[in-house]
Amino acid sequence: MSALNGELLAAAAAPPITDVGHLRLSLAALAGIAVIVLLITRWKMHAFLALTIGSGVVGVVAGASLADTVTTFTTGLGSTVAGVGTLIALGAILGKLLADSGGADQIVDTVLARTSEKRLPWAMALIAGLVGLPLFFEVGIVLLIPVVLLVAKRGNHSLIRIGIPALAGLSVMHGLVPPHPGPLAAIDAIHADLGTTLALGVLVAVPTLAIAGPLFGRVAAGWVDVHPPERMTPARASDDLETRPSFAATVCTMLLPVVLMLSKALVDVTVDDKSSLTYRVFDVIGTPLIALLAAVVLAMFTLGRAAGFTKERISATVDASLMPIAGIVFIVGAGGGFKQTLIDCGVGKMILDWSHHWHISALLLGWLIAVMLRVATGSATVAIISASGLVAPLAAGMSGTHTALLVLAVGAGSLFFSHVNDAGFWLVKEYFGMDVPQTLKTWSAMETVISVVALGFVMLLSVII
């Protein structure tokens, strides 16, 4: 426990907290969140700085010294970066190799070549889901938009009918499935098992994608009719390559970390002898760090070398993949510091106490908190990190599966109703050549459908398992 646990915090940690204590902690949490929201939305401050300042506000309003608050914040930042920073870096490397080698283009071309016109929306959802596994949302959009525009133009299809399934595939993976930064940070904060969360995340993501992608896309296409803008059709990565990886090699490389982590989760459940060779082997190779590292090393050969990359080109690709994620890693780290400040101040315990009186499901509470933060800040990453810090104490006493479901509920809430304060909103608007009302009817509505449908499946699973 950090230095912030002084007399005030000891009192906050020991039940019961007085009404005065509750009031002060409530004001501290609200003040911190309000400062973060205002700094991001009104003054356009970077989320890392906003979270840092917001953490200081929480500590000071709660009655702690600024020095102790700084110590708590840095402790939380360090532990979070240590837990997820390497995984984010490995995921970025894998995604960059997939994009630059033409592996993503190979998946797209292979699936589209074997798909009838009627099934194109479903094919786009499948492509986005596969490509979205290792790629950050913004990278996935840049990668898939040329395909969406070309397919819509070539077949004279509705851009919304083709584009919504692709956007849904990327967004669902971004909010629900590790190794994306948001779910990883939530897993770290709530202390959920990554393999279990991954398995349940995929289980929730597949039907959610079907509903929010191809099915909702058909509805949205009736609301908005736009044509592919000529100026927004960029070149594809593989256009300058003489060779590119095979479809089978690309898919196997992308799915390797998923298979290894799910195998570990399966062995944990089915093998009782913890000292057996099988258990020990999968306990190592199924560790997220080892699974992603193995996929990266394999990708250097199956993707990089297959595309004709020299050793120097592969090294340069890896180097280029790490620079853009510095901001993401620090945002995640600052979110961890904010989370630790909330916990050490006693805000987490206060919410735990309140939840007993409210008689509200912890899953629904986590979703609602993430929704409020998402709508206020516009950032899914900030929403999932901050909300998971607030609801982390609710996971105490939960089973492993329900802890994983809490992560997914928070992740679902972090996707709710993207609007004008979200960079993704403007990215989609410009790429698709839509105006603001059209973007609200399509992209914003799709994000809301994903959030609500995913919550529904999470609540259903909580009853079944």
Buried (B, 14 or more C-beta within 10 A) or exposed (E): EBBBBEEBBEEBBEEEBEEEBBEBBBEBBBBBBEBBBBBBBEEEBBBBBBBBBBBBBBBBBBBBBEEBBBBBBBBBBBBBBEBBBBBBBBBBBBBBBBBBBBBBBBBBBBBBEEBEEEEBBBBBBBBBBBBBBBBBBBBBBBBBBBBBBBBBBEEEBBBBBBBBBBBBBBBBBBBBBBBBBBBBBBBBBBEBBBBBBBBBBBBBBEBBBBBBBBBBBBBBBEEBEBEBBEEEBEEBBBEEBEEBBBBEBBBBBBBBBBEBBBBBBBBBEEBEEEEEEEBBEBBEBBBBEBBBBBBBEBBBBBBBBBBEBEEEBBEEBBEEBBEEBEEBBBBBBBBBBBBBBBBBBBBBBBBBBEBEEEEEBBBBBBBBBBBBBBBBBBBBBBBBBBBBBBBBBBBEEBEBBBBBBBBBBBBBBBBBBBBEBBEBBBBBBBBBBBEEEBBBBBBBBBBBBBBBBBBBBBBEBBEEE
